[in-house]
Amino acid sequence: MACHYYDPSDSSNFTVAMPRLTFGRGSLAELGARTRILARDRGVTGVIRVALVTDPHLLPTSILRAALSSLRAAQCEVAIFSELCVEADDLSVADAARFLRDARPHVVVSVGGGSVIDTAKAAMVVARYETPVNEYFAPPMGAGKSVPGPLWPHIACPTTSGTGSECTPVSVLRLTALRCKFVFASAYMLPDVAIVDPACTDALPRTMAASTGFDALSHALECYTAKPYCDWEVSADPRLRPSTQGANPWSDLLAKEVLSLCGQYLIDAVEGEQQARDKMSWAATLAGIAFGHAGTHLPHAMSYGITHLMSDIETADYPQASPFIPHGISVAVSLPAIVRFTAPGAPMRHQRAAQLLGATLDSTDPNASGALLSARLIELMAKTGLPNGLLALGFDASDLPALTESSMRQGRAIGNAPRLASSQDMQEMYRQALQHW
């Protein structure tokens, strides 16, 4: 079926699902009450056992103190797991799963960035059903197993403004043996409750704010320009339908708002302006809801090749040892080249995205949309201090074939783009992304 872009009245369908969401400054104080409600609704009486998954760097902070104070005031008994890394991986998941089995929680709470929340989601699956996490990835990386059933109730509390993981049924993990990231998803992994307190992002250093902000921006851009939901084959069994359904009316509403917010507030948020950080917290949450329903495409697919093959590089403001490139930077660095390639597949949407991000429309010719959007992205990258292309991350032209080979394994994301990319196309996009200005 081809519906360009789509007609909501045709015979295809899409599904919407999201957590109960609380947003606003000071909302982390509700964590204990929300946990108590969730436990009591499931028949728990007496002391509520909570398994708290967090980042080791958050342990001494006021954020974690506030979360623990709220939980304990609600008569919760809290066990803490913090032995994980900045980018979630299968080893951390295995350790967290053992922790959850020992803790026997009534409710799982995650407080941290996307890696913390993704680790909690995946660890619940492994702990509950005692199957190694790689079994849930699609072949040839895994067995393509489906999550068998429900997990523990989960409250997700993000402390960064990028991944939107608090509102998605997705976990992105680095498989240590392969040194590469892969994605698995299940409706059972969607958190029950999301508490988004923008105050948690006040202390984010500049580079973290830029990286996570571009992750949110790219989520929205990829959702809005993704292959239409009605161009995907739909399973007759709703249990087998992926949550990432392609661009649809629901994800469009959110993605357009996120692009507008990023165009207005991303630069000021990186500079530390409070209102702008609040706006970017809201943008990241909306973007998470959007991509949890539409999916990502080439920018995320190509980012995994970058983090797979990175070597001898550190990133300012991040505690992770070399080699380390944060996820948002790995996504953003190829983005200007990618949109020039994808624009012919959805020219009007690329043009509209450029306008929403603040580009001046000098021509109404949709064939110019790729160049227009690319130029605006480069401008935002430069003004927020992002690296100027792959050369700035330690890659050069000799790395392009290996980057391409690595990223071509991301079949679902590549297939979700508005224009199908061959390996030659991918390599050319990487070439154009070596340097942008």
C-alpha positions in Angstrom: 0.0 0.0 0.0 1.3 3.5 -0.8 -0.3 6.4 0.9 1.7 9.6 0.7 2.0 10.5 3.3 -1.0 8.7 4.8 -4.7 8.9 5.0 -6.0 8.1 8.5 -9.3 7.0 7.0 -7.8 4.1 5.1 -7.8 0.5 6.2 -4.4 0.6 8.1 -4.3 1.2 11.8 -1.9 2.3 14.5 -1.8 1.9 18.3 -1.2 4.5 21.0 0.2 3.6 24.5 2.0 5.6 27.1 2.6 5.7 30.8 0.7 7.9 33.3 2.8 11.0 33.0 3.5 13.7 35.6 5.6 16.7 34.4 6.7 19.8 36.2 9.3 21.3 38.6 9.1 19.6 42.0 7.2 16.6 40.7 10.0 14.2 41.9 8.5 14.8 45.4 5.5 12.8 44.3 7.6 9.6 43.7 6.7 8.1 47.1 3.0 8.7 46.7 3.0 7.4 43.2 4.9 4.3 44.2 2.5 3.7 47.1 -0.6 4.0 44.8 0.9 1.7 42.2 1.7 -1.0 44.9 -1.6 -0.7 46.6 -3.5 -1.0 43.3 -1.7 -4.3 42.9 -2.8 -5.6 46.4 0.4 -4.8 48.3 -0.2 -4.2 52.0 2.3 -3.1 54.7 5.8 -2.1 53.8 6.4 -1.6 50.0 9.7 -3.1 48.7 11.2 -0.8 46.1 14.2 -1.7 43.8 15.8 1.6 42.8 18.1 1.5 39.8 20.3 4.6 39.4 23.6 6.0 38.1 26.6 5.8 40.5 27.3 9.5 39.8 23.8 10.4 41.1 24.3 8.7 44.5 25.7 11.8 46.3 23.3 14.3 44.6 20.3 16.2 45.8 18.3 14.4 43.1 18.7 11.0 44.6 18.3 12.4 48.2 14.9 13.8 47.1 13.9 10.5 45.5 14.8 8.5 48.6 13.2 11.0 51.0 9.9 10.7 49.1 10.0 6.9 49.0 10.8 6.5 52.7 8.1 9.0 53.7 5.7 6.7 51.9 6.8 3.7 54.0 8.9 2.2 51.2 11.8 -0.1 51.9 14.4 0.7 49.3 17.3 -1.4 47.9 19.6 0.5 45.5 21.5 -0.8 42.4 24.0 1.6 40.8 26.6 -0.7 39.2 26.1 0.4 35.7 27.8 2.4 33.0 26.9 5.6 31.1 25.9 3.6 28.0 23.7 0.7 29.0 25.2 -2.7 28.2 24.3 -6.4 28.6 26.7 -6.9 31.5 25.0 -4.2 33.5 21.7 -5.7 32.7 22.8 -9.1 33.9 24.0 -7.6 37.2 20.8 -5.6 37.6 18.7 -8.7 37.0 20.5 -10.6 39.8 19.9 -7.6 42.0 16.2 -7.6 41.2 15.8 -11.3 41.9 17.4 -10.8 45.3 15.4 -7.6 46.1 12.0 -9.2 45.3 10.5 -5.8 44.7 6.9 -4.8 44.6 7.8 -1.8 42.4 10.9 -0.9 40.4 12.0 2.7 40.3 14.6 4.1 37.8 16.2 7.5 38.4 18.7 8.6 35.9 19.3 9.1 32.2 18.3 6.8 29.3 21.0 4.2 30.2 19.6 3.8 33.7 16.0 3.5 32.5 16.9 1.2 29.6 18.9 -1.0 32.0 15.9 -1.2 34.4 13.6 -2.3 31.6 15.9 -5.0 30.2 16.9 -6.3 33.7 13.2 -6.8 34.6 12.8 -9.0 31.5 15.9 -11.0 32.3 15.1 -11.3 36.0 11.4 -12.2 35.5 11.9 -14.8 32.7 15.5 -15.9 33.3 16.5 -15.6 29.6 19.7 -13.8 28.6 19.0 -10.4 27.1 20.6 -11.2 23.8 17.9 -13.7 23.1 15.4 -10.9 22.6 17.3 -9.2 19.8 16.4 -9.9 16.2 18.5 -12.4 14.3 21.4 -12.7 13.6 22.3 -11.0 16.8 19.7 -12.9 18.9 16.9 -15.4 18.7 14.2 -12.8 18.2 12.2 -13.9 21.2 9.2 -11.9 22.4 8.9 -10.9 26.0 6.6 -13.5 27.4 4.4 -11.4 29.8 4.1 -8.7 32.4 7.0 -7.3 34.4 7.1 -5.5 37.8 5.4 -2.1 38.0 7.9 0.5 36.9 8.2 4.2 37.7 10.8 6.0 35.5 12.3 9.4 36.5 14.6 10.9 33.9 17.4 13.2 34.9 18.4 14.2 31.4 16.5 15.7 28.5 17.2 13.5 25.5 16.2 9.8 25.3 12.5 10.0 26.4 13.0 6.4 27.6 10.5 7.1 30.4 7.8 7.0 27.8 8.9 4.2 25.5 8.7 0.4 25.4 12.3 0.2 24.0 15.6 -0.7 25.5 18.8 0.2 23.6 21.8 -1.8 24.8 25.4 -2.2 23.9 26.3 -5.9 23.4 29.8 -6.2 24.9 31.0 -9.1 22.8 30.1 -7.3 19.6 30.9 -3.7 20.9 27.8 -2.5 19.2 24.3 -1.3 20.2 21.0 -3.0 19.3 17.4 -2.4 20.2 14.6 -4.6 21.5 11.1 -3.6 22.4 7.9 -4.9 24.0 4.7 -3.4 25.2 5.5 -5.0 28.5 8.6 -2.8 28.9 6.6 0.5 28.8 6.9 2.1 32.3 3.6 2.4 34.2 4.4 5.9 35.5 6.8 8.6 34.3 7.7 11.5 36.5 9.6 14.2 34.7 11.0 16.9 36.9 12.9 19.5 34.8 14.8 20.6 37.9 16.8 17.4 37.6 18.5 18.8 34.5 19.6 22.1 36.1 23.1 20.9 36.8 23.7 19.2 33.4 27.0 20.4 32.0 27.0 22.1 28.6 28.1 19.1 26.5 25.5 16.8 28.1 22.8 19.3 27.5 23.8 19.6 23.8 24.1 15.9 23.3 20.8 15.0 24.9 19.1 17.9 23.2 20.2 16.7 19.8 19.0 13.2 20.6 15.5 14.6 21.3 15.7 16.7 18.2 16.7 13.8 16.1 14.0 11.6 17.6 11.4 14.1 16.5 12.9 14.6 13.0 13.2 10.9 12.4 9.6 10.2 13.5 8.2 13.0 11.4 10.1 11.9 8.3 9.8 8.1 8.9 8.1 5.8 6.4 4.3 6.0 6.8 2.7 3.5 9.1 0.4 2.3 6.4 3.4 1.3 4.2 4.3 -1.4 6.8 2.8 -4.8 6.7 0.5 -5.2 9.7 0.3 -8.5 11.6 -3.2 -9.8 12.1 -2.2 -10.6 15.7 -1.9 -7.3 17.6 0.5 -8.9 20.1 3.0 -9.3 17.3 2.9 -5.7 16.0 5.9 -3.6 16.7 5.3 -0.5 18.8 7.5 1.4 16.3 4.9 1.7 13.5 6.2 4.4 11.2 5.0 8.0 11.0 1.4 8.3 12.0 -1.0 11.1 13.1 -0.2 10.7 16.8 3.6 10.8 16.4 3.2 13.7 14.0 1.5 15.9 16.5 4.3 15.4 19.0 7.2 15.5 16.6 6.2 18.9 15.2 5.9 20.4 18.6 9.3 19.0 19.6 11.0 20.4 16.5 9.5 23.8 17.2 10.7 23.7 20.9 14.2 22.7 19.8 14.3 25.5 17.3 13.4 28.0 19.9 15.1 26.7 23.1 18.0 24.2 22.3 20.7 26.9 22.1 19.6 28.6 25.3 19.2 25.3 27.1 22.8 24.4 26.3 23.9 27.8 27.8 22.0 26.8 31.0 19.0 29.1 30.9 16.4 27.6 33.2 13.2 28.2 31.2 14.9 26.8 28.1 15.9 23.7 30.1 12.3 23.2 31.2 11.2 23.5 27.6 13.8 20.9 26.5 12.7 18.5 29.2 9.2 18.7 27.8 10.5 18.3 24.3 12.5 15.2 25.2 9.5 13.6 26.8 7.2 14.4 23.8 9.9 13.1 21.5 10.1 9.8 23.5 6.4 9.3 23.2 6.7 10.1 19.4 9.5 7.7 18.6 8.0 5.0 20.8 5.2 4.9 18.3 6.9 5.8 15.0 10.5 4.5 15.4 13.7 6.1 14.3 15.6 5.6 11.1 19.0 6.4 9.5 20.5 8.8 12.0 20.2 6.2 14.8 21.2 3.3 12.5 24.3 5.1 11.5 25.1 6.2 15.1 25.5 2.6 16.1 28.4 2.2 13.6 30.1 5.2 15.2 29.9 3.9 18.8 30.9 0.4 17.6 34.1 1.6 16.0 35.1 4.5 18.2 38.6 4.4 19.6 40.9 6.6 21.7 38.4 9.4 22.3 36.9 11.1 25.4 34.1 13.6 25.6 34.2 16.7 27.8 31.8 16.7 30.8 31.3 12.9 30.8 33.1 10.7 33.3 33.3 7.7 31.0 36.9 6.6 30.1 38.1 6.4 26.5 36.7 5.3 24.1 33.5 7.1 24.6 31.1 9.2 22.3 27.8 10.0 23.9 24.7 8.8 22.1 23.3 12.2 21.1 26.6 13.2 19.5 26.9 10.0 17.6 23.4 10.6 16.3 23.8 14.3 15.4 27.2 14.1 13.7 25.8 12.5 10.5 22.4 14.2 10.6 23.1 17.0 8.1 24.3 14.5 5.5 21.5 12.1 6.1 18.7 14.7 5.6 20.1 15.6 2.2 19.7 12.0 1.2 16.3 11.4 2.7 14.7 14.6 1.6 13.6 13.3 -1.8 11.6 10.6 -0.1 9.5 13.1 1.9 10.4 16.6 0.6 7.5 18.5 2.1 8.1 17.0 5.5 11.8 18.0 5.4 10.8 21.5 4.4 8.3 21.8 7.2 10.9 20.4 9.7 13.4 23.0 8.6 10.8 25.7 9.2 9.9 24.4 12.6 13.5 24.4 13.6 13.7 28.0 12.7 15.1 28.0 9.1 14.2 30.9 6.8 12.3 29.5 3.8 13.9 31.4 0.8 12.3 29.0 -1.7 9.0 27.2 -1.8 10.6 24.5 -4.0 10.4 21.3 -1.9 13.4 19.9 -3.9 15.5 22.4 -1.9 14.3 21.0 1.5 17.3 18.8 2.1 19.8 21.6 1.7 17.6 23.9 3.8 17.2 21.5 6.7 20.9 20.4 6.5 22.0 24.1 6.8 19.9 24.7 9.8 21.1 21.6 11.6 24.7 22.6 10.9 24.0 26.0 12.4 22.5 24.5 15.5 25.4 22.1 15.9 28.0 24.9 15.6 26.2 27.1 18.1 25.9 24.4 20.7 29.5 23.2 20.4 29.0 19.8 18.8 31.9 18.2 17.0 32.3 19.2 13.4 31.8 15.9 11.8 33.4 12.5 12.0 36.9 13.9 11.6 36.5 15.5 15.0 35.6 12.1 16.5 38.8 10.5 15.3 37.5 8.9 12.1 38.8 9.4 8.6 38.0 8.3 5.0 39.6 4.9 5.6 37.0 4.1 8.2 34.0 4.6 5.9 33.6 1.0 4.7 33.8 -0.4 8.2 31.3 2.2 9.5 28.9 1.2 6.7 29.2 -2.5 7.3 28.5 -2.1 11.0 25.4 0.1 10.5 23.9 -2.0 7.8 23.0 -4.5 10.5 20.3 -2.1 11.7 17.6 -3.4 9.3 14.5 -2.2 11.0 15.7 1.4 11.4 17.1 1.5 7.8 13.7 0.2 6.5 11.9 2.9 8.4 13.5 5.8 6.4 11.5 7.6 3.8 14.1 6.6 1.2 15.8 3.2 1.1 19.5 3.4 1.6 21.9 0.9 0.0 25.4 0.3 1.5 26.8 2.6 -1.2 24.3 5.3 -0.1 25.3 4.8 3.5 29.0 5.1 2.8 28.4 8.3 0.8 26.5 9.8 3.7 29.3 8.9 6.1 31.7 10.6 3.6 29.7 13.7 3.5 29.6 13.7 7.3 33.4 13.8 7.7 33.2 17.6 8.1 30.3 20.0 7.9 31.8 23.5 8.1 
